[in-house]
Protein backbone atom coordinates (compact mmCIF):
# COMPACT_ATOMS: atom_id res chain seq x y z
CA UNK A 1 0.00 0.00 0.00
CA UNK A 2 1.34 3.41 -0.94
CA UNK A 3 1.33 6.22 1.59
CA UNK A 4 0.52 9.85 1.00
CA UNK A 5 3.54 12.01 1.74
CA UNK A 6 2.08 13.70 4.82
CA UNK A 7 1.13 10.34 6.35
CA UNK A 8 4.57 8.87 5.69
CA UNK A 9 6.26 11.91 7.25
CA UNK A 10 4.10 11.75 10.37
CA UNK A 11 4.58 7.98 10.76
CA UNK A 12 8.35 8.55 10.64
CA UNK A 13 8.04 11.32 13.26
CA UNK A 14 9.47 14.02 11.01
CA UNK A 15 8.10 17.54 11.27
CA UNK A 16 7.21 19.70 8.28
CA UNK A 17 9.90 22.12 9.50
CA UNK A 18 12.60 19.43 9.37
CA UNK A 19 11.50 18.27 5.93
CA UNK A 20 11.45 21.86 4.67
CA UNK A 21 14.99 22.35 5.95
CA UNK A 22 16.11 19.11 4.28
CA UNK A 23 14.95 20.28 0.86
CA UNK A 24 15.89 23.92 1.30
CA UNK A 25 12.50 25.64 1.38
CA UNK A 26 10.40 27.44 4.00
CA UNK A 27 7.92 25.48 6.10
CA UNK A 28 5.01 27.23 4.37
CA UNK A 29 6.37 26.30 0.96
CA UNK A 30 6.91 22.70 2.03
CA UNK A 31 3.36 22.37 3.38
CA UNK A 32 1.99 23.77 0.11
CA UNK A 33 4.12 21.33 -1.89
CA UNK A 34 3.13 18.41 0.34
CA UNK A 35 -0.53 19.08 -0.47
CA UNK A 36 0.33 19.07 -4.19
CA UNK A 37 3.20 16.56 -4.48
CA UNK A 38 3.17 16.63 -8.27
CA UNK A 39 4.78 20.09 -7.96
CA UNK A 40 7.95 18.84 -6.23
CA UNK A 41 11.10 18.85 -8.32
CA UNK A 42 12.81 15.47 -8.66
CA UNK A 43 15.82 16.58 -6.59
CA UNK A 44 13.45 17.56 -3.78
CA UNK A 45 11.70 14.19 -3.96
CA UNK A 46 15.03 12.38 -3.76
CA UNK A 47 15.93 14.33 -0.60
CA UNK A 48 12.50 13.58 0.88
CA UNK A 49 12.91 9.86 0.21
CA UNK A 50 16.34 9.95 1.87
CA UNK A 51 14.85 11.69 4.94
CA UNK A 52 11.99 9.18 5.10
CA UNK A 53 14.27 6.22 4.30
CA UNK A 54 11.73 5.16 1.67
CA UNK A 55 11.63 4.60 -2.07
CA UNK A 56 9.54 6.81 -4.32
CA UNK A 57 7.56 3.68 -5.20
CA UNK A 58 6.43 3.49 -1.55
CA UNK A 59 4.80 6.91 -1.73
CA UNK A 60 1.59 7.89 -3.45
CA UNK A 61 3.12 11.01 -4.93
CA UNK A 62 0.89 11.59 -7.88
CA UNK A 63 -2.52 10.83 -6.47
CA UNK A 64 -3.96 14.09 -7.83
CA UNK A 65 -2.85 13.52 -11.40
CA UNK A 66 -5.37 12.16 -13.85
CA UNK A 67 -4.51 9.95 -16.74
CA UNK A 68 -4.75 11.79 -20.05
CA UNK A 69 -7.84 11.18 -22.13
CA UNK A 70 -7.16 8.94 -25.09
CA UNK A 71 -9.23 8.85 -28.22
CA UNK A 72 -9.80 5.64 -30.11
CA UNK A 73 -9.33 6.67 -33.73
MARROBA-726943 format. One line per field, with one value per residue: chain; x, y, z of N, C-alpha, C in turn. Coordinates in steps of 0.2 Angstrom, whole numbers, plus 5000, padded with zeros to 4 digits. Example, Ala and Ser with C-alpha at 12.3 -4.5 7.8 and 13.67 -1.06 7.14 Angstrom:
# MARROBA-726943
tiro c(A,A)
n.east c(5066,5064)
n.north c(4972,4989)
n.up c(5039,5035)
ca.east c(5062,5068)
ca.north c(4978,4995)
ca.up c(5039,5036)
c.east c(5066,5064)
c.north c(4984,5000)
c.up c(5039,5039)
This chain:
# MARROBA-726943
tiro c(A,A,A,A,A,A,A,A,A,A,A,A,A,A,A,A,A,A,A,A,A,A,A,A,A,A,A,A,A,A,A,A,A,A,A,A,A,A,A,A,A,A,A,A,A,A,A,A,A,A,A,A,A,A,A,A,A,A,A,A,A,A,A,A,A,A,A,A,A,A,A,A,A)
n.east c(5004,5003,5009,5002,5012,5012,5006,5016,5027,5023,5021,5035,5039,5044,5045,5036,5044,5057,5058,5056,5068,5077,5075,5077,5068,5055,5045,5031,5031,5035,5024,5014,5018,5018,5004,5002,5009,5014,5020,5033,5050,5061,5074,5071,5061,5070,5078,5068,5064,5076,5076,5065,5069,5064,5058,5053,5043,5036,5028,5013,5014,5008,4994,4985,4985,4978,4975,4979,4966,4962,4959,4950,4954)
n.north c(4994,5011,5026,5042,5057,5066,5057,5047,5055,5059,5047,5043,5052,5064,5082,5095,5106,5101,5093,5103,5110,5101,5100,5113,5124,5135,5132,5135,5134,5121,5114,5118,5112,5099,5096,5096,5086,5083,5094,5095,5096,5084,5083,5087,5077,5066,5070,5070,5057,5051,5057,5051,5038,5029,5022,5030,5023,5019,5029,5038,5048,5055,5056,5065,5067,5065,5052,5055,5059,5048,5045,5034,5032)
n.up c(5000,4996,5003,5007,5006,5017,5027,5028,5032,5045,5051,5052,5061,5058,5057,5048,5047,5048,5037,5027,5029,5025,5012,5008,5008,5014,5028,5026,5012,5010,5016,5007,4995,4999,5000,4986,4979,4966,4961,4966,4963,4956,4962,4975,4979,4979,4990,5000,5000,5005,5018,5023,5022,5012,4997,4981,4975,4986,4990,4988,4977,4966,4967,4964,4950,4934,4922,4905,4893,4881,4864,4853,4838)
ca.east c(5000,5007,5007,5003,5018,5010,5006,5023,5031,5020,5023,5042,5040,5047,5041,5036,5049,5063,5058,5057,5075,5081,5075,5079,5062,5052,5040,5025,5032,5035,5017,5010,5021,5016,4997,5002,5016,5016,5024,5040,5055,5064,5079,5067,5059,5075,5080,5063,5065,5082,5074,5060,5071,5059,5058,5048,5038,5032,5024,5008,5016,5004,4987,4980,4986,4973,4977,4976,4961,4964,4954,4951,4953)
ca.north c(5000,5017,5031,5049,5060,5069,5052,5044,5060,5059,5040,5043,5057,5070,5088,5098,5111,5097,5091,5109,5112,5096,5101,5120,5128,5137,5127,5136,5131,5113,5112,5119,5107,5092,5095,5095,5083,5083,5100,5094,5094,5077,5083,5088,5071,5062,5072,5068,5049,5050,5058,5046,5031,5026,5023,5034,5018,5017,5035,5039,5055,5058,5054,5070,5068,5061,5050,5059,5056,5045,5044,5028,5033)
ca.up c(5000,4995,5008,5005,5009,5024,5032,5028,5036,5052,5054,5053,5066,5055,5056,5041,5048,5047,5030,5023,5030,5021,5004,5007,5007,5020,5030,5022,5005,5010,5017,5001,4991,5002,4998,4979,4978,4959,4960,4969,4958,4957,4967,4981,4980,4981,4997,5004,5001,5009,5025,5025,5021,5008,4990,4978,4974,4992,4991,4983,4975,4961,4968,4961,4943,4931,4916,4900,4889,4875,4859,4849,4831)
c.east c(5004,5004,5007,5009,5017,5010,5012,5027,5029,5022,5030,5044,5044,5043,5041,5042,5056,5063,5059,5065,5079,5080,5076,5074,5060,5047,5033,5025,5031,5027,5013,5012,5018,5008,4997,5008,5018,5020,5031,5044,5058,5070,5076,5064,5064,5077,5074,5063,5070,5080,5069,5063,5066,5060,5052,5042,5033,5027,5019,5009,5011,4997,4983,4980,4981,4977,4975,4971,4964,4958,4955,4949,4955)
c.north c(5006,5022,5038,5052,5062,5063,5048,5049,5059,5052,5040,5048,5063,5076,5091,5103,5107,5095,5097,5111,5107,5097,5109,5125,5130,5132,5129,5133,5124,5111,5112,5113,5100,5091,5094,5092,5083,5089,5100,5093,5087,5077,5084,5081,5066,5063,5069,5060,5047,5051,5053,5039,5027,5027,5027,5029,5017,5023,5036,5047,5059,5056,5059,5071,5063,5058,5054,5055,5053,5044,5038,5030,5028)
c.up c(5000,5000,5005,5009,5016,5029,5033,5033,5044,5055,5056,5059,5064,5054,5049,5041,5046,5039,5025,5023,5025,5014,5003,5005,5014,5022,5027,5015,5005,5011,5011,4996,4993,5000,4990,4977,4970,4957,4963,4963,4960,4962,4974,4983,4982,4988,5002,5006,5005,5017,5027,5026,5018,5001,4987,4977,4980,4994,4986,4981,4970,4961,4965,4953,4940,4924,4911,4896,4883,4870,4855,4842,4827)
